Amino acid sequence: MSGSPAGSGPEPGPTPGSVRHSLIELTAVAVLAEIVFYLVGGLPAAGAGAVLLVGVALVTARYVAGAGVPAVGWRRRERLMEAHEPGLGDWRWTVRQGLDPEGDVQPLRGRLQRLFAARLSEVHGLSLPADRDRAAELLGPRLWPWIDPDAPAPAEAVPAPVLLALVDRLESL
């Protein structure tokens, strides 16, 4: 009689998709590959195959171990706010264009919308497009038209006092 209680079946194996399950499957594939290398090319092929498999395992382990580290190895850099890293270099141009009556207000408005969306998400757990009523309440009726993602961009330039009020409100959120 075995040491397991009556009626209990064999212990279940690792859950598919788990790290343990994946390692077992990859080890089985590596062993089978080594057998094929040996059968096809003999001992030199098996040795070259072992070196190749160890190299691939080390590169994969390095990649997986750095999964939480941004921009490590060949990983694509995180997309932050736009296709390029945010910096203050073109903010001067953006603000100047947004304040100039002859300039274009849309780049400034778009950046302000992204900043407010990020702040509302981080601090209040709100989505600017989805939680428009709550976001409008937090910004106030004077500032909301400049940030409202569903409203068309105002035709006139952003008045300097409104821009200052928007920046102050962004900091106070």
RAUR-V18221 format. One record per backbone hydrogen bond with DSSP energy under -0.5 kcal/mol. CO is the residue of the C=O (numbers start at 1). NH is the residue of the N-H. E is the energy in kcal/mol with one decimal. If there is no record, write none. Layout:
# RAUR-V18221
co=CO nh=NH e=E
co=CO nh=NH e=E
This chain:
# RAUR-V18221
co=5 nh=8 e=-1.6
co=15 nh=18 e=-2.3
co=18 nh=22 e=-2.5
co=19 nh=23 e=-2.7
co=20 nh=24 e=-2.3
co=21 nh=25 e=-2.4
co=22 nh=26 e=-2.8
co=23 nh=27 e=-2.4
co=24 nh=28 e=-2.1
co=25 nh=29 e=-2.1
co=26 nh=30 e=-2.3
co=27 nh=31 e=-2.5
co=28 nh=32 e=-2.3
co=29 nh=33 e=-2.4
co=30 nh=34 e=-2.3
co=31 nh=35 e=-2.1
co=32 nh=36 e=-2.3
co=33 nh=37 e=-2.8
co=34 nh=38 e=-2.4
co=35 nh=39 e=-2.5
co=36 nh=40 e=-2.4
co=37 nh=41 e=-2.7
co=38 nh=42 e=-1.8
co=41 nh=45 e=-0.6
co=42 nh=46 e=-2.0
co=43 nh=47 e=-2.3
co=44 nh=48 e=-2.4
co=45 nh=49 e=-2.6
co=46 nh=50 e=-2.2
co=47 nh=51 e=-2.2
co=48 nh=52 e=-2.4
co=49 nh=53 e=-2.9
co=50 nh=54 e=-2.5
co=51 nh=55 e=-2.3
co=52 nh=56 e=-2.5
co=53 nh=57 e=-2.3
co=54 nh=58 e=-2.4
co=55 nh=59 e=-2.3
co=56 nh=60 e=-2.4
co=57 nh=61 e=-2.6
co=58 nh=62 e=-2.3
co=59 nh=63 e=-2.1
co=60 nh=64 e=-2.8
co=61 nh=65 e=-2.7
co=62 nh=66 e=-1.4
co=64 nh=67 e=-1.7
co=66 nh=69 e=-1.4
co=68 nh=70 e=-0.6
co=69 nh=72 e=-0.7
co=72 nh=75 e=-1.9
co=78 nh=80 e=-0.7
co=84 nh=82 e=-0.6
co=88 nh=91 e=-0.7
co=88 nh=92 e=-0.8
co=90 nh=94 e=-2.3
co=91 nh=95 e=-3.1
co=92 nh=96 e=-2.6
co=93 nh=97 e=-2.8
co=94 nh=98 e=-2.1
co=95 nh=99 e=-2.1
co=96 nh=100 e=-1.6
co=98 nh=158 e=-2.5
co=100 nh=103 e=-1.4
co=103 nh=105 e=-0.5
co=105 nh=109 e=-2.5
co=106 nh=110 e=-3.0
co=107 nh=111 e=-2.0
co=108 nh=112 e=-2.5
co=109 nh=113 e=-2.6
co=110 nh=114 e=-2.0
co=111 nh=115 e=-2.4
co=112 nh=116 e=-2.8
co=113 nh=117 e=-2.7
co=114 nh=118 e=-2.3
co=115 nh=119 e=-2.5
co=116 nh=120 e=-2.9
co=117 nh=121 e=-1.9
co=118 nh=122 e=-2.7
co=119 nh=123 e=-2.7
co=119 nh=124 e=-0.6
co=120 nh=124 e=-1.2
co=120 nh=125 e=-0.6
co=120 nh=126 e=-2.1
co=121 nh=125 e=-0.8
co=126 nh=128 e=-0.6
co=127 nh=131 e=-3.4
co=131 nh=135 e=-2.4
co=132 nh=136 e=-2.8
co=133 nh=137 e=-2.0
co=134 nh=138 e=-2.1
co=135 nh=139 e=-2.2
co=136 nh=140 e=-2.4
co=140 nh=144 e=-2.3
co=141 nh=145 e=-0.6
co=143 nh=146 e=-1.3
co=143 nh=147 e=-0.7
co=144 nh=147 e=-1.5
co=144 nh=148 e=-2.7
co=148 nh=151 e=-0.5
co=159 nh=163 e=-2.3
co=160 nh=164 e=-2.5
co=161 nh=165 e=-2.2
co=162 nh=166 e=-2.6
co=163 nh=167 e=-2.4
co=164 nh=168 e=-2.6
co=165 nh=169 e=-2.5
co=166 nh=170 e=-2.4
co=167 nh=171 e=-2.2
co=168 nh=172 e=-1.8
co=169 nh=173 e=-1.3
